[in-house]
Amino acid sequence: MKVTLLQWNVWYEEKIKNIIKVIKELNPDIVCLQEIDLNSEHNDYKNVPEEIAKSLKYHHFYKPSMKFKNKKGWEFLGNGIYSKFPLLSQKMTYIQKPSGIDDYDKQGRIYIEAKIKLGKKLLTIGTVHVSYSHRFEITSRKIEEVDKLVKIIKKKQKMFILTGDMNSKPSSYTVKQLEKFLKNSGPNYTQKTWTTKPFDYKGFNETKLRWRLDYVFASKDIHVIKSKIIKTKFSDHLPILVEFEFI
């Protein structure tokens, strides 16, 4: 059985109609998204998680990781898993509880997972959005966050896929720790996923696509047929599309 999966940080400022358009064109079986907004001015205060699911006709699981005050109350930002297959169970875990909203390093961060049935096999899909740190350097706070994530995934050595915006370079502590338990399923690390939009935050300015921050990992029992980074003008991250085979 072959299954395609799309990993994408969709950028909270992007119009959701553009994200939906790209996903429809690619037609993956499973979609893992980060930075999905809810009740945000950027998307006319819509229930974006529900709109994605309704437009794609996918089953879904969404959880916000942080909230912000706006003109109409509260807006939320979080992660979502979308699937053509029914979701049998779902779970959410904080890897960093929010302690502030004005500093990227203090915003809430979560890991979510869902189980789906593929024939006689049970597949677990997990997705995460690890905190930003200045120039993606490894800080003590980020190490603590990554260690919490590793504690979750180290128990999942069979039929498991992890995706996410790790906000970390391939040579980082983050990736090295994850590679102790999972294999890279995305394209070669030399291929970049960020940024396609200008970024300027606390003295760090970036205008070119020269960072690899997004990843797809899998347990060693899962066969990867092919993977590629998708070129698109939507979002500040490029999505990763992977085709897996389950025997």
matplotlib code that plots the C-alpha trace (Angstrom):
import matplotlib.pyplot as plt

x = [0.0, 1.4, 0.6, 1.6, 2.2, 2.6, 4.5, 4.0, 4.3, 1.6, 2.5, -0.2, -0.2, -1.0, -4.5, -5.9, -7.5, -4.0, -2.9, -6.0, -5.4, -1.9, -3.0, -5.8, -3.3, -0.9, -3.7, -1.8, -3.3, -2.1, -1.3, 0.6, 0.4, 1.8, 0.8, -2.9, -4.7, -8.2, -10.2, -7.4, -7.7, -5.3, -8.1, -11.2, -11.7, -12.6, -12.4, -9.5, -8.9, -12.6, -12.4, -9.4, -11.1, -14.4, -12.7, -10.5, -13.1, -10.5, -10.7, -8.8, -7.3, -6.4, -5.0, -3.9, -0.6, -0.9, -3.4, -3.3, -5.7, -7.3, -10.1, -12.7, -11.4, -8.9, -7.1, -5.2, -2.3, -1.6, -0.9, -3.2, -3.3, -5.5, -6.2, -8.2, -8.3, -10.4, -8.5, -8.8, -7.4, -5.7, -3.4, -1.7, 1.3, 3.0, 6.7, 6.7, 3.9, 3.4, 5.1, 4.7, 3.5, 5.8, 8.9, 9.0, 11.1, 8.3, 5.3, 3.5, 4.6, 2.9, 3.2, 0.1, -0.5, -3.2, -3.5, -4.9, -5.5, -3.7, -5.0, -4.1, -1.5, -1.9, 0.1, 0.9, 1.4, 3.0, 3.6, 5.3, 6.4, 9.6, 10.3, 12.3, 15.6, 17.8, 19.4, 18.2, 20.9, 20.5, 19.6, 19.1, 15.3, 15.4, 17.3, 14.7, 12.0, 13.7, 14.3, 10.6, 9.9, 12.5, 11.0, 7.7, 9.1, 11.7, 8.9, 7.6, 9.9, 7.4, 4.9, 5.6, 6.0, 7.1, 6.9, 7.4, 9.0, 11.9, 13.3, 16.7, 19.5, 20.4, 23.6, 21.7, 21.1, 17.5, 18.1, 20.9, 18.7, 15.8, 18.1, 19.0, 15.5, 14.1, 15.4, 15.2, 12.4, 12.6, 15.0, 18.7, 19.4, 21.2, 17.8, 16.3, 12.8, 13.0, 12.5, 10.6, 9.5, 11.6, 12.2, 13.4, 13.3, 15.6, 18.5, 18.3, 17.4, 16.9, 15.6, 16.8, 16.0, 19.0, 17.9, 16.6, 14.1, 11.4, 11.6, 9.9, 11.2, 10.0, 10.6, 13.0, 10.3, 8.7, 9.9, 10.4, 9.7, 10.5, 10.4, 10.7, 10.4, 7.5, 8.1, 5.3, 5.0, 2.6, 3.8, 7.3, 8.2, 8.3, 6.3, 7.8, 5.9, 6.9, 5.6, 5.7, 5.1, 3.6, 3.8]
y = [0.0, 3.4, 6.6, 10.2, 12.7, 16.5, 18.4, 22.2, 25.3, 27.3, 30.7, 32.4, 35.5, 33.4, 33.4, 29.9, 29.7, 29.6, 26.8, 24.8, 25.3, 23.8, 20.9, 20.0, 20.1, 17.7, 15.5, 13.8, 11.2, 12.8, 16.4, 17.8, 21.6, 24.1, 27.8, 27.2, 30.3, 30.5, 33.6, 35.7, 39.0, 37.5, 35.1, 37.2, 35.7, 32.3, 28.9, 28.0, 24.4, 23.5, 25.3, 23.2, 20.0, 20.9, 22.0, 18.9, 16.5, 15.1, 13.9, 16.2, 16.9, 20.5, 21.9, 25.5, 26.0, 29.7, 32.6, 36.3, 39.2, 40.8, 43.1, 40.4, 38.6, 35.8, 34.3, 31.0, 29.4, 25.7, 22.4, 20.1, 16.6, 16.0, 12.6, 10.8, 7.9, 8.1, 9.1, 6.5, 8.4, 11.8, 13.2, 16.5, 17.2, 20.5, 20.5, 24.1, 25.8, 29.5, 32.0, 35.0, 36.0, 38.8, 36.7, 33.8, 31.8, 31.9, 31.0, 27.7, 24.7, 21.4, 17.9, 16.3, 12.8, 10.7, 7.0, 5.7, 2.2, 1.1, -2.3, -4.5, -2.0, 0.9, 4.0, 6.9, 10.3, 13.0, 16.7, 19.5, 23.1, 23.6, 27.1, 29.7, 30.7, 33.5, 32.4, 28.9, 28.5, 25.9, 27.4, 25.7, 26.4, 24.7, 21.7, 21.2, 21.4, 18.9, 16.6, 16.5, 15.7, 12.9, 11.4, 11.1, 9.7, 7.3, 4.9, 4.9, 2.6, 1.0, 2.4, 6.0, 9.2, 12.5, 15.8, 19.4, 22.8, 22.1, 25.6, 23.8, 23.2, 19.7, 19.8, 20.9, 19.1, 18.8, 16.8, 14.7, 13.7, 12.7, 10.8, 8.5, 7.0, 7.9, 8.1, 11.2, 10.6, 13.9, 15.0, 15.4, 18.0, 20.3, 21.1, 24.2, 25.0, 28.5, 31.4, 32.5, 35.8, 38.5, 37.8, 40.4, 39.8, 41.2, 41.9, 38.7, 39.5, 36.9, 37.3, 34.2, 30.5, 29.1, 27.3, 23.7, 23.9, 21.4, 17.7, 14.3, 11.4, 7.8, 4.6, 2.3, -0.2, 2.2, 2.3, 5.7, 5.5, 9.1, 12.7, 16.2, 19.8, 21.6, 25.0, 27.4, 31.2, 30.6, 30.6, 31.4, 27.7, 25.2, 22.0, 18.5, 15.7, 12.1, 8.8, 5.8, 2.1, -0.2, -3.9]
z = [0.0, -1.0, 0.9, 0.2, 3.0, 2.8, 5.5, 5.5, 7.8, 6.1, 7.7, 9.6, 7.3, 4.2, 2.8, 3.4, 0.0, -1.5, 0.9, 0.0, -3.7, -3.5, -1.3, -3.8, -6.7, -4.9, -3.5, -0.7, 1.5, 4.7, 5.5, 8.5, 8.9, 11.3, 12.0, 11.2, 12.4, 13.9, 14.3, 12.8, 10.8, 8.2, 7.2, 7.9, 11.4, 9.8, 11.4, 9.2, 10.6, 9.8, 6.4, 5.4, 6.4, 4.7, 1.4, 1.2, 2.6, 5.0, 8.5, 10.8, 14.2, 15.2, 18.4, 19.1, 20.8, 21.6, 21.5, 20.9, 21.6, 18.5, 17.6, 17.9, 21.0, 20.8, 17.8, 17.9, 16.2, 16.1, 14.4, 12.4, 10.9, 7.9, 6.4, 3.8, 6.3, 9.5, 12.6, 15.2, 18.1, 18.8, 21.4, 22.2, 24.4, 25.3, 24.6, 25.8, 27.7, 26.8, 29.0, 26.7, 23.2, 22.2, 22.2, 19.7, 22.2, 24.9, 22.8, 23.4, 21.3, 21.0, 19.6, 18.2, 16.9, 15.3, 14.5, 11.2, 10.0, 6.8, 5.9, 8.9, 10.2, 12.6, 11.6, 14.0, 12.6, 14.7, 13.9, 15.8, 15.6, 17.6, 19.0, 17.0, 18.6, 17.3, 14.0, 14.9, 17.5, 20.2, 23.6, 26.9, 26.5, 23.1, 24.4, 27.1, 24.5, 22.1, 25.0, 25.8, 22.1, 22.1, 25.2, 23.3, 20.0, 21.4, 22.4, 18.8, 16.9, 14.6, 12.1, 13.1, 11.0, 12.5, 10.6, 11.5, 11.3, 13.7, 13.4, 13.4, 11.0, 9.9, 12.0, 15.1, 18.4, 17.4, 14.3, 15.7, 18.6, 16.4, 14.1, 17.0, 16.8, 13.3, 9.7, 7.5, 4.9, 3.2, 0.5, 1.1, 3.8, 1.3, -0.1, 1.5, 2.8, 4.2, 3.5, 0.5, 2.2, 3.9, 7.6, 10.1, 13.8, 16.5, 14.3, 12.2, 8.6, 5.9, 2.3, 0.6, 0.5, 2.2, 5.3, 5.9, 8.8, 7.8, 8.0, 7.7, 9.8, 10.0, 11.9, 10.2, 9.3, 6.8, 3.2, 1.5, -2.2, -3.0, -1.6, -2.9, -1.9, -3.6, -5.2, -4.4, -3.8, -0.9, 2.7, 3.8, 4.0, 1.2, 1.7, 1.6, -0.2, 0.6, -0.8, 1.6, 1.0, 3.7, 3.1]

ax = plt.figure().add_subplot(projection="3d")
ax.plot(x, y, z, "-o")
ax.set_aspect("equal")
plt.show()
